[in-house]
Structure formats: C-alpha cells, structure tokens
Amino acid sequence: MNPNDEKDIFQKIIDREIPAEILMEDGQCIVIRDINPGAPVHVLIIPKKNILRLAEVQESDVSILGSLLLMAQKFAQTHGLSKGFRVVINNGPDAGESVPHLHVHLLAGKPMIWPPC
Ligand code: AMP
C-alpha cells in the first residue's frame, strides 16, 4: 500500500483500529462475521496482506490463496457446516465488489440456488 493511501476498512480491522467480530485467525488471515449477512452463516476470510482483489494476485501469493480456502474448510468443520457451504470472491464492480481488499465470502445455513444472479 502507498503510505499516502487511506487504509481500507478490512486493513483497519486487521490492525485492530476498528472493531469486528473476529472468529478465527492465523498468521495469514482473519475470519470475521459479515455485518450485512446474506445467509444465516456469512463470514469473510481476509488475508492480512493487503491484496486489492483476485485480479491483482501475484504468483508469490499462491500460499495466501491456499490459506484462504483451507481456512474456509477449517471454519466449516469447526462450525458444523456438514450440510454444505458456499465460497465466493467478488472481483470488480460488475461482480459486486464493495471493499477493495481481497476476501472470500463463506455462506451457509440455508439451501442456496444456482446460479446466484
Ligand atoms: P464485497 O461486496 O464482495 O466487496 O464484500 C464486502 C463485504 O464486507 C460485504 O458483504 C459487507 O457487508 C462486508 N462489510 C463491510 N464492512 C464491514 C465491517 N466493518 N465488518 C464486517 N463486514 C463488513
């Protein structure tokens, strides 16, 4: 991040500058509850590294990408989501991205339809 740029809201949560319900954390990422849930279970898995979006990911970020999905699996296992869960990444305005800091949505707790749009 350019030092003159304002931190995005997820970076402020990672840095404990604003509150959030942090449900899980490891060296690479945090899991927070979404403030505007779209399903009974709706959490965000957010890398601590400030990557803008999937389109900006570098080859060197491959372990971070793996960690995000492994954290999704771990969250599902530890929260009893045996009936299923969905993971989503919104990349860019047409996809509904509203926070420019890479994050994976994990949704569960009700039957979902496909396609989602
Ligand atoms: P996206 O639209 O894919 O960029 O997803 C951003 C998500 O962040 C939305 O589902 C918002 O409800 C959620 N969100 C925004 N601000 C916060 C916050 N302070 N704490 C938790 N979730 C947030």
Boltz pocket constraint, residues with backbone or C-beta under 6 A from the ligand:
constraints:
  - pocket:
      binder: B
      contacts: [[A, 9], [A, 19], [A, 20], [A, 32], [A, 33], [A, 34], [A, 35], [A, 36], [A, 37], [A, 44], [A, 89], [A, 90], [A, 95], [A, 96], [A, 97], [A, 98], [A, 99], [A, 100], [A, 103]]
      max_distance: 6.0
